[in-house]
Amino acid sequence: MEILVLLVWVGCAAICYSQAKKKNLNVGLWTVLGLLFGFFAVIGVLVSQPKA
């Protein structure tokens, strides 16, 4: 069970990483936020505006 939770949290970090890179945001920050806050960080990076 703990492995599943760990995989979901790492998956959230991976989603945050890929979306931040795609939107030209701070990749390191969003990856750490994904590790710490999970789904909430994923929602945050998905609704954030891309940088020019």
mmCIF entry with sequence, helices, sheets and N, C-alpha, C, O atoms, coordinates in Angstrom:
data_MODEL
# 
_entry.id   MODEL 
# 
_entity.id                         1 
_entity.type                       polymer 
_entity.pdbx_number_of_molecules   1 
# 
_entity_poly.entity_id                      1 
_entity_poly.type                           'polypeptide(L)' 
_entity_poly.nstd_linkage                   no 
_entity_poly.nstd_monomer                   no 
_entity_poly.pdbx_seq_one_letter_code       MEILVLLVWVGCAAICYSQAKKKNLNVGLWTVLGLLFGFFAVIGVLVSQPKA 
_entity_poly.pdbx_seq_one_letter_code_can   MEILVLLVWVGCAAICYSQAKKKNLNVGLWTVLGLLFGFFAVIGVLVSQPKA 
_entity_poly.pdbx_strand_id                 A 
# 
loop_
_entity_poly_seq.entity_id 
_entity_poly_seq.num 
_entity_poly_seq.mon_id 
_entity_poly_seq.hetero 
1 1  MET n 
1 2  GLU n 
1 3  ILE n 
1 4  LEU n 
1 5  VAL n 
1 6  LEU n 
1 7  LEU n 
1 8  VAL n 
1 9  TRP n 
1 10 VAL n 
1 11 GLY n 
1 12 CYS n 
1 13 ALA n 
1 14 ALA n 
1 15 ILE n 
1 16 CYS n 
1 17 TYR n 
1 18 SER n 
1 19 GLN n 
1 20 ALA n 
1 21 LYS n 
1 22 LYS n 
1 23 LYS n 
1 24 ASN n 
1 25 LEU n 
1 26 ASN n 
1 27 VAL n 
1 28 GLY n 
1 29 LEU n 
1 30 TRP n 
1 31 THR n 
1 32 VAL n 
1 33 LEU n 
1 34 GLY n 
1 35 LEU n 
1 36 LEU n 
1 37 PHE n 
1 38 GLY n 
1 39 PHE n 
1 40 PHE n 
1 41 ALA n 
1 42 VAL n 
1 43 ILE n 
1 44 GLY n 
1 45 VAL n 
1 46 LEU n 
1 47 VAL n 
1 48 SER n 
1 49 GLN n 
1 50 PRO n 
1 51 LYS n 
1 52 ALA n 
# 
_struct_asym.id          A 
_struct_asym.entity_id   1 
# 
loop_
_struct_conf.conf_type_id 
_struct_conf.id 
_struct_conf.pdbx_PDB_helix_id 
_struct_conf.beg_label_comp_id 
_struct_conf.beg_label_asym_id 
_struct_conf.beg_label_seq_id 
_struct_conf.pdbx_beg_PDB_ins_code 
_struct_conf.end_label_comp_id 
_struct_conf.end_label_asym_id 
_struct_conf.end_label_seq_id 
_struct_conf.pdbx_end_PDB_ins_code 
_struct_conf.beg_auth_comp_id 
_struct_conf.beg_auth_asym_id 
_struct_conf.beg_auth_seq_id 
_struct_conf.end_auth_comp_id 
_struct_conf.end_auth_asym_id 
_struct_conf.end_auth_seq_id 
_struct_conf.pdbx_PDB_helix_class 
_struct_conf.details 
_struct_conf.pdbx_PDB_helix_length 
HELX_P HELX_P1 AA1 GLU A 2  ? LYS A 22 ? GLU A 2  LYS A 22 1 ? 21 
HELX_P HELX_P2 AA2 VAL A 27 ? PHE A 37 ? VAL A 27 PHE A 37 1 ? 11 
HELX_P HELX_P3 AA3 PHE A 39 ? VAL A 47 ? PHE A 39 VAL A 47 1 ? 9  
# 
_struct_conf_type.id          HELX_P 
_struct_conf_type.criteria    ? 
_struct_conf_type.reference   ? 
# 
loop_
_atom_site.group_PDB 
_atom_site.id 
_atom_site.type_symbol 
_atom_site.label_atom_id 
_atom_site.label_alt_id 
_atom_site.label_comp_id 
_atom_site.label_asym_id 
_atom_site.label_entity_id 
_atom_site.label_seq_id 
_atom_site.pdbx_PDB_ins_code 
_atom_site.Cartn_x 
_atom_site.Cartn_y 
_atom_site.Cartn_z 
_atom_site.occupancy 
_atom_site.B_iso_or_equiv 
_atom_site.pdbx_formal_charge 
_atom_site.auth_seq_id 
_atom_site.auth_comp_id 
_atom_site.auth_asym_id 
_atom_site.auth_atom_id 
_atom_site.pdbx_PDB_model_num 
ATOM 1   N N  . MET A 1 1  ? 0.815  -1.201 0.000   1.00 0.00 ? 1  MET A N  1 
ATOM 2   C CA . MET A 1 1  ? 0.000  0.000  0.000   1.00 0.00 ? 1  MET A CA 1 
ATOM 3   C C  . MET A 1 1  ? 0.859  1.266  0.000   1.00 0.00 ? 1  MET A C  1 
ATOM 4   O O  . MET A 1 1  ? 0.555  2.235  -0.696  1.00 0.00 ? 1  MET A O  1 
ATOM 5   N N  . GLU A 1 2  ? 1.945  1.243  0.798   1.00 0.00 ? 2  GLU A N  1 
ATOM 6   C CA . GLU A 1 2  ? 2.821  2.411  0.870   1.00 0.00 ? 2  GLU A CA 1 
ATOM 7   C C  . GLU A 1 2  ? 3.501  2.662  -0.464  1.00 0.00 ? 2  GLU A C  1 
ATOM 8   O O  . GLU A 1 2  ? 3.762  3.809  -0.828  1.00 0.00 ? 2  GLU A O  1 
ATOM 9   N N  . ILE A 1 3  ? 3.787  1.593  -1.194  1.00 0.00 ? 3  ILE A N  1 
ATOM 10  C CA . ILE A 1 3  ? 4.429  1.731  -2.503  1.00 0.00 ? 3  ILE A CA 1 
ATOM 11  C C  . ILE A 1 3  ? 3.489  2.461  -3.462  1.00 0.00 ? 3  ILE A C  1 
ATOM 12  O O  . ILE A 1 3  ? 3.936  3.296  -4.248  1.00 0.00 ? 3  ILE A O  1 
ATOM 13  N N  . LEU A 1 4  ? 2.218  2.158  -3.403  1.00 0.00 ? 4  LEU A N  1 
ATOM 14  C CA . LEU A 1 4  ? 1.237  2.809  -4.272  1.00 0.00 ? 4  LEU A CA 1 
ATOM 15  C C  . LEU A 1 4  ? 1.164  4.309  -3.982  1.00 0.00 ? 4  LEU A C  1 
ATOM 16  O O  . LEU A 1 4  ? 1.123  5.119  -4.908  1.00 0.00 ? 4  LEU A O  1 
ATOM 17  N N  . VAL A 1 5  ? 1.149  4.674  -2.715  1.00 0.00 ? 5  VAL A N  1 
ATOM 18  C CA . VAL A 1 5  ? 1.110  6.083  -2.335  1.00 0.00 ? 5  VAL A CA 1 
ATOM 19  C C  . VAL A 1 5  ? 2.372  6.784  -2.832  1.00 0.00 ? 5  VAL A C  1 
ATOM 20  O O  . VAL A 1 5  ? 2.295  7.896  -3.354  1.00 0.00 ? 5  VAL A O  1 
ATOM 21  N N  . LEU A 1 6  ? 3.518  6.152  -2.677  1.00 0.00 ? 6  LEU A N  1 
ATOM 22  C CA . LEU A 1 6  ? 4.782  6.719  -3.145  1.00 0.00 ? 6  LEU A CA 1 
ATOM 23  C C  . LEU A 1 6  ? 4.773  6.899  -4.661  1.00 0.00 ? 6  LEU A C  1 
ATOM 24  O O  . LEU A 1 6  ? 5.245  7.919  -5.163  1.00 0.00 ? 6  LEU A O  1 
ATOM 25  N N  . LEU A 1 7  ? 4.251  5.935  -5.383  1.00 0.00 ? 7  LEU A N  1 
ATOM 26  C CA . LEU A 1 7  ? 4.184  6.035  -6.840  1.00 0.00 ? 7  LEU A CA 1 
ATOM 27  C C  . LEU A 1 7  ? 3.251  7.160  -7.287  1.00 0.00 ? 7  LEU A C  1 
ATOM 28  O O  . LEU A 1 7  ? 3.539  7.855  -8.262  1.00 0.00 ? 7  LEU A O  1 
ATOM 29  N N  . VAL A 1 8  ? 2.145  7.338  -6.587  1.00 0.00 ? 8  VAL A N  1 
ATOM 30  C CA . VAL A 1 8  ? 1.225  8.424  -6.923  1.00 0.00 ? 8  VAL A CA 1 
ATOM 31  C C  . VAL A 1 8  ? 1.900  9.765  -6.688  1.00 0.00 ? 8  VAL A C  1 
ATOM 32  O O  . VAL A 1 8  ? 1.755  10.672 -7.508  1.00 0.00 ? 8  VAL A O  1 
ATOM 33  N N  . TRP A 1 9  ? 2.640  9.915  -5.581  1.00 0.00 ? 9  TRP A N  1 
ATOM 34  C CA . TRP A 1 9  ? 3.309  11.181 -5.290  1.00 0.00 ? 9  TRP A CA 1 
ATOM 35  C C  . TRP A 1 9  ? 4.415  11.472 -6.297  1.00 0.00 ? 9  TRP A C  1 
ATOM 36  O O  . TRP A 1 9  ? 4.581  12.616 -6.721  1.00 0.00 ? 9  TRP A O  1 
ATOM 37  N N  . VAL A 1 10 ? 5.166  10.455 -6.682  1.00 0.00 ? 10 VAL A N  1 
ATOM 38  C CA . VAL A 1 10 ? 6.204  10.637 -7.699  1.00 0.00 ? 10 VAL A CA 1 
ATOM 39  C C  . VAL A 1 10 ? 5.552  10.940 -9.049  1.00 0.00 ? 10 VAL A C  1 
ATOM 40  O O  . VAL A 1 10 ? 6.087  11.730 -9.827  1.00 0.00 ? 10 VAL A O  1 
ATOM 41  N N  . GLY A 1 11 ? 4.418  10.332 -9.332  1.00 0.00 ? 11 GLY A N  1 
ATOM 42  C CA . GLY A 1 11 ? 3.684  10.636 -10.556 1.00 0.00 ? 11 GLY A CA 1 
ATOM 43  C C  . GLY A 1 11 ? 3.209  12.083 -10.581 1.00 0.00 ? 11 GLY A C  1 
ATOM 44  O O  . GLY A 1 11 ? 3.249  12.733 -11.626 1.00 0.00 ? 11 GLY A O  1 
ATOM 45  N N  . CYS A 1 12 ? 2.762  12.588 -9.440  1.00 0.00 ? 12 CYS A N  1 
ATOM 46  C CA . CYS A 1 12 ? 2.361  13.998 -9.356  1.00 0.00 ? 12 CYS A CA 1 
ATOM 47  C C  . CYS A 1 12 ? 3.549  14.908 -9.638  1.00 0.00 ? 12 CYS A C  1 
ATOM 48  O O  . CYS A 1 12 ? 3.408  15.920 -10.325 1.00 0.00 ? 12 CYS A O  1 
ATOM 49  N N  . ALA A 1 13 ? 4.712  14.554 -9.116  1.00 0.00 ? 13 ALA A N  1 
ATOM 50  C CA . ALA A 1 13 ? 5.913  15.356 -9.372  1.00 0.00 ? 13 ALA A CA 1 
ATOM 51  C C  . ALA A 1 13 ? 6.277  15.309 -10.852 1.00 0.00 ? 13 ALA A C  1 
ATOM 52  O O  . ALA A 1 13 ? 6.697  16.320 -11.415 1.00 0.00 ? 13 ALA A O  1 
ATOM 53  N N  . ALA A 1 14 ? 6.121  14.155 -11.486 1.00 0.00 ? 14 ALA A N  1 
ATOM 54  C CA . ALA A 1 14 ? 6.434  14.031 -12.911 1.00 0.00 ? 14 ALA A CA 1 
ATOM 55  C C  . ALA A 1 14 ? 5.467  14.855 -13.761 1.00 0.00 ? 14 ALA A C  1 
ATOM 56  O O  . ALA A 1 14 ? 5.880  15.479 -14.738 1.00 0.00 ? 14 ALA A O  1 
ATOM 57  N N  . ILE A 1 15 ? 4.209  14.861 -13.404 1.00 0.00 ? 15 ILE A N  1 
ATOM 58  C CA . ILE A 1 15 ? 3.223  15.667 -14.129 1.00 0.00 ? 15 ILE A CA 1 
ATOM 59  C C  . ILE A 1 15 ? 3.541  17.147 -13.962 1.00 0.00 ? 15 ILE A C  1 
ATOM 60  O O  . ILE A 1 15 ? 3.490  17.908 -14.928 1.00 0.00 ? 15 ILE A O  1 
ATOM 61  N N  . CYS A 1 16 ? 3.867  17.556 -12.741 1.00 0.00 ? 16 CYS A N  1 
ATOM 62  C CA . CYS A 1 16 ? 4.222  18.954 -12.503 1.00 0.00 ? 16 CYS A CA 1 
ATOM 63  C C  . CYS A 1 16 ? 5.462  19.328 -13.304 1.00 0.00 ? 16 CYS A C  1 
ATOM 64  O O  . CYS A 1 16 ? 5.523  20.417 -13.876 1.00 0.00 ? 16 CYS A O  1 
ATOM 65  N N  . TYR A 1 17 ? 6.443  18.446 -13.351 1.00 0.00 ? 17 TYR A N  1 
ATOM 66  C CA . TYR A 1 17 ? 7.665  18.710 -14.116 1.00 0.00 ? 17 TYR A CA 1 
ATOM 67  C C  . TYR A 1 17 ? 7.356  18.924 -15.594 1.00 0.00 ? 17 TYR A C  1 
ATOM 68  O O  . TYR A 1 17 ? 7.802  19.902 -16.195 1.00 0.00 ? 17 TYR A O  1 
ATOM 69  N N  . SER A 1 18 ? 6.599  18.016 -16.165 1.00 0.00 ? 18 SER A N  1 
ATOM 70  C CA . SER A 1 18 ? 6.340  18.096 -17.604 1.00 0.00 ? 18 SER A CA 1 
ATOM 71  C C  . SER A 1 18 ? 5.488  19.312 -17.956 1.00 0.00 ? 18 SER A C  1 
ATOM 72  O O  . SER A 1 18 ? 5.729  19.956 -18.977 1.00 0.00 ? 18 SER A O  1 
ATOM 73  N N  . GLN A 1 19 ? 4.504  19.632 -17.134 1.00 0.00 ? 19 GLN A N  1 
ATOM 74  C CA . GLN A 1 19 ? 3.658  20.783 -17.411 1.00 0.00 ? 19 GLN A CA 1 
ATOM 75  C C  . GLN A 1 19 ? 4.418  22.096 -17.217 1.00 0.00 ? 19 GLN A C  1 
ATOM 76  O O  . GLN A 1 19 ? 4.232  23.043 -17.981 1.00 0.00 ? 19 GLN A O  1 
ATOM 77  N N  . ALA A 1 20 ? 5.270  22.149 -16.200 1.00 0.00 ? 20 ALA A N  1 
ATOM 78  C CA . ALA A 1 20 ? 6.058  23.360 -15.972 1.00 0.00 ? 20 ALA A CA 1 
ATOM 79  C C  . ALA A 1 20 ? 7.041  23.586 -17.122 1.00 0.00 ? 20 ALA A C  1 
ATOM 80  O O  . ALA A 1 20 ? 7.244  24.720 -17.557 1.00 0.00 ? 20 ALA A O  1 
ATOM 81  N N  . LYS A 1 21 ? 7.640  22.519 -17.603 1.00 0.00 ? 21 LYS A N  1 
ATOM 82  C CA . LYS A 1 21 ? 8.565  22.648 -18.731 1.00 0.00 ? 21 LYS A CA 1 
ATOM 83  C C  . LYS A 1 21 ? 7.821  23.107 -19.979 1.00 0.00 ? 21 LYS A C  1 
ATOM 84  O O  . LYS A 1 21 ? 8.316  23.953 -20.724 1.00 0.00 ? 21 LYS A O  1 
ATOM 85  N N  . LYS A 1 22 ? 6.650  22.559 -20.206 1.00 0.00 ? 22 LYS A N  1 
ATOM 86  C CA . LYS A 1 22 ? 5.837  22.908 -21.369 1.00 0.00 ? 22 LYS A CA 1 
ATOM 87  C C  . LYS A 1 22 ? 5.377  24.366 -21.306 1.00 0.00 ? 22 LYS A C  1 
ATOM 88  O O  . LYS A 1 22 ? 5.294  25.035 -22.336 1.00 0.00 ? 22 LYS A O  1 
ATOM 89  N N  . LYS A 1 23 ? 5.078  24.857 -20.103 1.00 0.00 ? 23 LYS A N  1 
ATOM 90  C CA . LYS A 1 23 ? 4.579  26.218 -19.938 1.00 0.00 ? 23 LYS A CA 1 
ATOM 91  C C  . LYS A 1 23 ? 5.689  27.221 -19.637 1.00 0.00 ? 23 LYS A C  1 
ATOM 92  O O  . LYS A 1 23 ? 5.410  28.393 -19.383 1.00 0.00 ? 23 LYS A O  1 
ATOM 93  N N  . ASN A 1 24 ? 6.949  26.772 -19.664 1.00 0.00 ? 24 ASN A N  1 
ATOM 94  C CA . ASN A 1 24 ? 8.107  27.634 -19.427 1.00 0.00 ? 24 ASN A CA 1 
ATOM 95  C C  . ASN A 1 24 ? 8.087  28.235 -18.018 1.00 0.00 ? 24 ASN A C  1 
ATOM 96  O O  . ASN A 1 24 ? 8.417  29.407 -17.833 1.00 0.00 ? 24 ASN A O  1 
ATOM 97  N N  . LEU A 1 25 ? 7.696  27.425 -17.028 1.00 0.00 ? 25 LEU A N  1 
ATOM 98  C CA . LEU A 1 25 ? 7.688  27.840 -15.629 1.00 0.00 ? 25 LEU A CA 1 
ATOM 99  C C  . LEU A 1 25 ? 8.928  27.289 -14.936 1.00 0.00 ? 25 LEU A C  1 
ATOM 100 O O  . LEU A 1 25 ? 9.709  26.564 -15.553 1.00 0.00 ? 25 LEU A O  1 
ATOM 101 N N  . ASN A 1 26 ? 9.116  27.619 -13.676 1.00 0.00 ? 26 ASN A N  1 
ATOM 102 C CA . ASN A 1 26 ? 10.255 27.134 -12.905 1.00 0.00 ? 26 ASN A CA 1 
ATOM 103 C C  . ASN A 1 26 ? 10.082 25.635 -12.639 1.00 0.00 ? 26 ASN A C  1 
ATOM 104 O O  . ASN A 1 26 ? 9.262  25.229 -11.815 1.00 0.00 ? 26 ASN A O  1 
ATOM 105 N N  . VAL A 1 27 ? 10.861 24.830 -13.344 1.00 0.00 ? 27 VAL A N  1 
ATOM 106 C CA . VAL A 1 27 ? 10.692 23.372 -13.307 1.00 0.00 ? 27 VAL A CA 1 
ATOM 107 C C  . VAL A 1 27 ? 11.031 22.798 -11.936 1.00 0.00 ? 27 VAL A C  1 
ATOM 108 O O  . VAL A 1 27 ? 10.304 21.949 -11.421 1.00 0.00 ? 27 VAL A O  1 
ATOM 109 N N  . GLY A 1 28 ? 12.127 23.256 -11.346 1.00 0.00 ? 28 GLY A N  1 
ATOM 110 C CA . GLY A 1 28 ? 12.535 22.742 -10.037 1.00 0.00 ? 28 GLY A CA 1 
ATOM 111 C C  . GLY A 1 28 ? 11.509 23.029 -8.962  1.00 0.00 ? 28 GLY A C  1 
ATOM 112 O O  . GLY A 1 28 ? 11.197 22.166 -8.142  1.00 0.00 ? 28 GLY A O  1 
ATOM 113 N N  . LEU A 1 29 ? 10.989 24.238 -8.967  1.00 0.00 ? 29 LEU A N  1 
ATOM 114 C CA . LEU A 1 29 ? 9.985  24.623 -7.980  1.00 0.00 ? 29 LEU A CA 1 
ATOM 115 C C  . LEU A 1 29 ? 8.738  23.757 -8.107  1.00 0.00 ? 29 LEU A C  1 
ATOM 116 O O  . LEU A 1 29 ? 8.238  23.240 -7.107  1.00 0.00 ? 29 LEU A O  1 
ATOM 117 N N  . TRP A 1 30 ? 8.237  23.596 -9.317  1.00 0.00 ? 30 TRP A N  1 
ATOM 118 C CA . TRP A 1 30 ? 7.007  22.836 -9.510  1.00 0.00 ? 30 TRP A CA 1 
ATOM 119 C C  . TRP A 1 30 ? 7.198  21.351 -9.228  1.00 0.00 ? 30 TRP A C  1 
ATOM 120 O O  . TRP A 1 30 ? 6.265  20.682 -8.784  1.00 0.00 ? 30 TRP A O  1 
ATOM 121 N N  . THR A 1 31 ? 8.397  20.828 -9.481  1.00 0.00 ? 31 THR A N  1 
ATOM 122 C CA . THR A 1 31 ? 8.658  19.429 -9.165  1.00 0.00 ? 31 THR A CA 1 
ATOM 123 C C  . THR A 1 31 ? 8.631  19.202 -7.659  1.00 0.00 ? 31 THR A C  1 
ATOM 124 O O  . THR A 1 31 ? 8.038  18.235 -7.182  1.00 0.00 ? 31 THR A O  1 
ATOM 125 N N  . VAL A 1 32 ? 9.271  20.091 -6.913  1.00 0.00 ? 32 VAL A N  1 
ATOM 126 C CA . VAL A 1 32 ? 9.265  19.983 -5.452  1.00 0.00 ? 32 VAL A CA 1 
ATOM 127 C C  . VAL A 1 32 ? 7.858  20.161 -4.907  1.00 0.00 ? 32 VAL A C  1 
ATOM 128 O O  . VAL A 1 32 ? 7.446  19.444 -3.996  1.00 0.00 ? 32 VAL A O  1 
ATOM 129 N N  . LEU A 1 33 ? 7.115  21.121 -5.466  1.00 0.00 ? 33 LEU A N  1 
ATOM 130 C CA . LEU A 1 33 ? 5.729  21.298 -5.036  1.00 0.00 ? 33 LEU A CA 1 
ATOM 131 C C  . LEU A 1 33 ? 4.906  20.036 -5.310  1.00 0.00 ? 33 LEU A C  1 
ATOM 132 O O  . LEU A 1 33 ? 4.048  19.664 -4.510  1.00 0.00 ? 33 LEU A O  1 
ATOM 133 N N  . GLY A 1 34 ? 5.169  19.387 -6.437  1.00 0.00 ? 34 GLY A N  1 
ATOM 134 C CA . GLY A 1 34 ? 4.478  18.140 -6.750  1.00 0.00 ? 34 GLY A CA 1 
ATOM 135 C C  . GLY A 1 34 ? 4.790  17.045 -5.753  1.00 0.00 ? 34 GLY A C  1 
ATOM 136 O O  . GLY A 1 34 ? 3.913  16.259 -5.392  1.00 0.00 ? 34 GLY A O  1 
ATOM 137 N N  . LEU A 1 35 ? 6.042  16.988 -5.304  1.00 0.00 ? 35 LEU A N  1 
ATOM 138 C CA . LEU A 1 35 ? 6.418  15.991 -4.298  1.00 0.00 ? 35 LEU A CA 1 
ATOM 139 C C  . LEU A 1 35 ? 5.789  16.299 -2.937  1.00 0.00 ? 35 LEU A C  1 
ATOM 140 O O  . LEU A 1 35 ? 5.381  15.391 -2.214  1.00 0.00 ? 35 LEU A O  1 
ATOM 141 N N  . LEU A 1 36 ? 5.716  17.567 -2.603  1.00 0.00 ? 36 LEU A N  1 
ATOM 142 C CA . LEU A 1 36 ? 5.207  17.938 -1.280  1.00 0.00 ? 36 LEU A CA 1 
ATOM 143 C C  . LEU A 1 36 ? 3.680  17.945 -1.198  1.00 0.00 ? 36 LEU A C  1 
ATOM 144 O O  . LEU A 1 36 ? 3.107  17.496 -0.205  1.00 0.00 ? 36 LEU A O  1 
ATOM 145 N N  . PHE A 1 37 ? 3.027  18.452 -2.238  1.00 0.00 ? 37 PHE A N  1 
ATOM 146 C CA . PHE A 1 37 ? 1.582  18.675 -2.158  1.00 0.00 ? 37 PHE A CA 1 
ATOM 147 C C  . PHE A 1 37 ? 0.748  17.775 -3.058  1.00 0.00 ? 37 PHE A C  1 
ATOM 148 O O  . PHE A 1 37 ? -0.481 17.802 -2.982  1.00 0.00 ? 37 PHE A O  1 
ATOM 149 N N  . GLY A 1 38 ? 1.384  16.984 -3.903  1.00 0.00 ? 38 GLY A N  1 
ATOM 150 C CA . GLY A 1 38 ? 0.673  16.002 -4.703  1.00 0.00 ? 38 GLY A CA 1 
ATOM 151 C C  . GLY A 1 38 ? -0.357 16.594 -5.652  1.00 0.00 ? 38 GLY A C  1 
ATOM 152 O O  . GLY A 1 38 ? -0.032 17.426 -6.498  1.00 0.00 ? 38 GLY A O  1 
ATOM 153 N N  . PHE A 1 39 ? -1.604 16.156 -5.501  1.00 0.00 ? 39 PHE A N  1 
ATOM 154 C CA . PHE A 1 39 ? -2.675 16.546 -6.415  1.00 0.00 ? 39 PHE A CA 1 
ATOM 155 C C  . PHE A 1 39 ? -2.920 18.053 -6.427  1.00 0.00 ? 39 PHE A C  1 
ATOM 156 O O  . PHE A 1 39 ? -3.285 18.618 -7.459  1.00 0.00 ? 39 PHE A O  1 
ATOM 157 N N  . PHE A 1 40 ? -2.720 18.699 -5.288  1.00 0.00 ? 40 PHE A N  1 
ATOM 158 C CA . PHE A 1 40 ? -2.952 20.139 -5.230  1.00 0.00 ? 40 PHE A CA 1 
ATOM 159 C C  . PHE A 1 40 ? -1.959 20.884 -6.121  1.00 0.00 ? 40 PHE A C  1 
ATOM 160 O O  . PHE A 1 40 ? -2.328 21.861 -6.774  1.00 0.00 ? 40 PHE A O  1 
ATOM 161 N N  . ALA A 1 41 ? -0.715 20.436 -6.154  1.00 0.00 ? 41 ALA A N  1 
ATOM 162 C CA . ALA A 1 41 ? 0.281  21.060 -7.026  1.00 0.00 ? 41 ALA A CA 1 
ATOM 163 C C  . ALA A 1 41 ? -0.025 20.780 -8.491  1.00 0.00 ? 41 ALA A C  1 
ATOM 164 O O  . ALA A 1 41 ? 0.191  21.642 -9.343  1.00 0.00 ? 41 ALA A O  1 
ATOM 165 N N  . VAL A 1 42 ? -0.523 19.590 -8.792  1.00 0.00 ? 42 VAL A N  1 
ATOM 166 C CA . VAL A 1 42 ? -0.902 19.269 -10.175 1.00 0.00 ? 42 VAL A CA 1 
ATOM 167 C C  . VAL A 1 42 ? -2.001 20.205 -10.637 1.00 0.00 ? 42 VAL A C  1 
ATOM 168 O O  . VAL A 1 42 ? -1.946 20.734 -11.747 1.00 0.00 ? 42 VAL A O  1 
ATOM 169 N N  . ILE A 1 43 ? -2.994 20.411 -9.795  1.00 0.00 ? 43 ILE A N  1 
ATOM 170 C CA . ILE A 1 43 ? -4.066 21.339 -10.148 1.00 0.00 ? 43 ILE A CA 1 
ATOM 171 C C  . ILE A 1 43 ? -3.499 22.745 -10.336 1.00 0.00 ? 43 ILE A C  1 
ATOM 172 O O  . ILE A 1 43 ? -3.880 23.455 -11.267 1.00 0.00 ? 43 ILE A O  1 
ATOM 173 N N  . GLY A 1 44 ? -2.589 23.142 -9.450  1.00 0.00 ? 44 GLY A N  1 
ATOM 174 C CA . GLY A 1 44 ? -1.995 24.473 -9.544  1.00 0.00 ? 44 GLY A CA 1 
ATOM 175 C C  . GLY A 1 44 ? -1.224 24.683 -10.827 1.00 0.00 ? 44 GLY A C  1 
ATOM 176 O O  . GLY A 1 44 ? -1.348 25.735 -11.454 1.00 0.00 ? 44 GLY A O  1 
ATOM 177 N N  . VAL A 1 45 ? -0.431 23.707 -11.230 1.00 0.00 ? 45 VAL A N  1 
ATOM 178 C CA . VAL A 1 45 ? 0.363  23.875 -12.458 1.00 0.00 ? 45 VAL A CA 1 
ATOM 179 C C  . VAL A 1 45 ? -0.524 23.794 -13.691 1.00 0.00 ? 45 VAL A C  1 
ATOM 180 O O  . VAL A 1 45 ? -0.221 24.418 -14.708 1.00 0.00 ? 45 VAL A O  1 
ATOM 181 N N  . LEU A 1 46 ? -1.599 23.048 -13.621 1.00 0.00 ? 46 LEU A N  1 
ATOM 182 C CA . LEU A 1 46 ? -2.496 22.952 -14.771 1.00 0.00 ? 46 LEU A CA 1 
ATOM 183 C C  . LEU A 1 46 ? -3.269 24.247 -15.015 1.00 0.00 ? 46 LEU A C  1 
ATOM 184 O O  . LEU A 1 46 ? -3.566 24.576 -16.163 1.00 0.00 ? 46 LEU A O  1 
ATOM 185 N N  . VAL A 1 47 ? -3.596 24.982 -13.960 1.00 0.00 ? 47 VAL A N  1 
ATOM 186 C CA . VAL A 1 47 ? -4.358 26.215 -14.137 1.00 0.00 ? 47 VAL A CA 1 
ATOM 187 C C  . VAL A 1 47 ? -3.465 27.449 -14.279 1.00 0.00 ? 47 VAL A C  1 
ATOM 188 O O  . VAL A 1 47 ? -3.962 28.534 -14.578 1.00 0.00 ? 47 VAL A O  1 
ATOM 189 N N  . SER A 1 48 ? -2.164 27.299 -14.069 1.00 0.00 ? 48 SER A N  1 
ATOM 190 C CA . SER A 1 48 ? -1.270 28.449 -14.166 1.00 0.00 ? 48 SER A CA 1 
ATOM 191 C C  . SER A 1 48 ? -1.071 28.860 -15.625 1.00 0.00 ? 48 SER A C  1 
ATOM 192 O O  . SER A 1 48 ? -1.151 28.040 -16.540 1.00 0.00 ? 48 SER A O  1 
ATOM 193 N N  . GLN A 1 49 ? -0.811 30.149 -15.811 1.00 0.00 ? 49 GLN A N  1 
ATOM 194 C CA . GLN A 1 49 ? -0.625 30.697 -17.149 1.00 0.00 ? 49 GLN A CA 1 
ATOM 195 C C  . GLN A 1 49 ? 0.812  30.472 -17.604 1.00 0.00 ? 49 GLN A C  1 
ATOM 196 O O  . GLN A 1 49 ? 1.732  30.558 -16.791 1.00 0.00 ? 49 GLN A O  1 
ATOM 197 N N  . PRO A 1 50 ? 1.022  30.185 -18.888 1.00 0.00 ? 50 PRO A N  1 
ATOM 198 C CA . PRO A 1 50 ? 2.389  30.030 -19.399 1.00 0.00 ? 50 PRO A CA 1 
ATOM 199 C C  . PRO A 1 50 ? 3.143  31.351 -19.365 1.00 0.00 ? 50 PRO A C  1 
ATOM 200 O O  . PRO A 1 50 ? 2.562  32.422 -19.536 1.00 0.00 ? 50 PRO A O  1 
ATOM 201 N N  . LYS A 1 51 ? 4.455  31.250 -19.140 1.00 0.00 ? 51 LYS A N  1 
ATOM 202 C CA . LYS A 1 51 ? 5.306  32.432 -19.200 1.00 0.00 ? 51 LYS A CA 1 
ATOM 203 C C  . LYS A 1 51 ? 5.685  32.699 -20.634 1.00 0.00 ? 51 LYS A C  1 
ATOM 204 O O  . LYS A 1 51 ? 5.856  31.768 -21.420 1.00 0.00 ? 51 LYS A O  1 
ATOM 205 N N  . ALA A 1 52 ? 5.816  33.942 -20.977 1.00 0.00 ? 52 ALA A N  1 
ATOM 206 C CA . ALA A 1 52 ? 6.176  34.320 -22.350 1.00 0.00 ? 52 ALA A CA 1 
ATOM 207 C C  . ALA A 1 52 ? 7.657  34.162 -22.593 1.00 0.00 ? 52 ALA A C  1 
ATOM 208 O O  . ALA A 1 52 ? 8.135  34.435 -23.694 1.00 0.00 ? 52 ALA A O  1 
# 
